[in-house]
Amino acid sequence: MKFSAERESLLAALQSVIGVVERRQTMPILANLLLSVEQGRLSITATDLEVELVAQAEIKSGADARLTLPGRKLLDICRSLPEGVTLNFTQDGDKVTVKAGRSRFVLVTLPAADFPVIDELAQQQALKLAQSDLRRLLDKTHFSMAQQDVRYYLNGMLLETDGKMLRTVATDGHRLALCEMDLPSMAGSQQVIIPRKGVLELQRLLGTEGDVAITIGSNHIRAQIGDVRFTSKLIDGRFPEYGRVIPSAPPKAIVADREVLRSALQRTSILANEKYRGIRLALKKNSLTLQAHNPEQEEAEEQVEVNYKGDDLEVGFNVGYLLDALAAVDGNEVEIGVTDGNSSCLVRAPGATSARYVVMPMRL
């Protein structure tokens, strides 16, 4: 088989899909990309058996054909070539020769028939929304996903529709992040869990302009973003009933300047226990004292002016979880709802309901 393509078009497609090609493989074929020429267009597919990415590139000439090539080597070759060159691909047996200008590369191919491809989805639901809206939902919640937790259903993000709203929820058992938006049109009710790697790849692909078309199947979710098609397996499990964890109306509220509080937490955390990252919040009328100490008998303390009218209260939290929540809150002010020294706090922008963060307390 023979075909030729412009470097820029090929490079853009390769960069879109290379994220799912792991450097260490359980199967040699997974280090390769599937290149398919059909009706004058080139499709490039990458997969790790959990997430599949397909990108389109323009070709100058070529008959319909399929072959596989080492993904990262092909990307490195494409990057190293000068702008504006044309790459000519010629297959001969189990080798493919790539010529561009005065450069010539010979790559080993593996059978295209061995490349694992996700079948067509049995569509259960379809949504269309702005890329910026979906990106916001992911950006505001992804940091609360668990990593390699034995409760496998926490190693991902819940995507939920209830007819009027689209919602993302992530929790690692110690904190929870929720973000939601109104849907432009009525949709059915459904809950699916997207695995961690799928969420991170989707975040990378989403831009700020244009729409994304989402298709939810029984075992997969698919998103069409411009010329790139993203498909991910879904986690087969039951997500926790997150509504029970979110304090509905905490009786006491701290309102503070978000940046001032964030800076104070970062400074105090320098001397927190490196393993547990615990920090104590001591509340008095319109005053918040942050305290941290570590096994080396070192201490840090900082006072922050806040708007607080409740009783005196002391409560401990993981400072990293608080900082993550503060970074995700929009606006200059932050509201932290508290109940007592043994209850979770609710972090959000004052009066906002679309993005909420729950942090469990720590015993210090």
Secondary structure by P-SEA (a helix, b strand, c coil): ccccccaaaaaaaaaacccccccccccccccbbbbbbcccbbbbbbbcccbbbbbbbbbcccccccccccaaaaaaaaaacccbbbbbbbbcccbbbbbcccbbbbbbbcccccbbbbccccccbbbbbbaaaaaaaaaacccccccccccccccbbbbbbcccbbbbbbbcccbbbbbbbbbcbbbbbbbbbbcaaaaaaaaaacccbbbbbbbbcccbbbbbcccbbbbbbbcccccccccccccccccbbbbccaaaaaaaaaaaacccccccbbbbbbbcccbbbbbbbcccccbbbbbbbcccccccccccccaaaaaaaaaaccccbbbbbbccccbbbbbcccccccbbbbbbbbcc
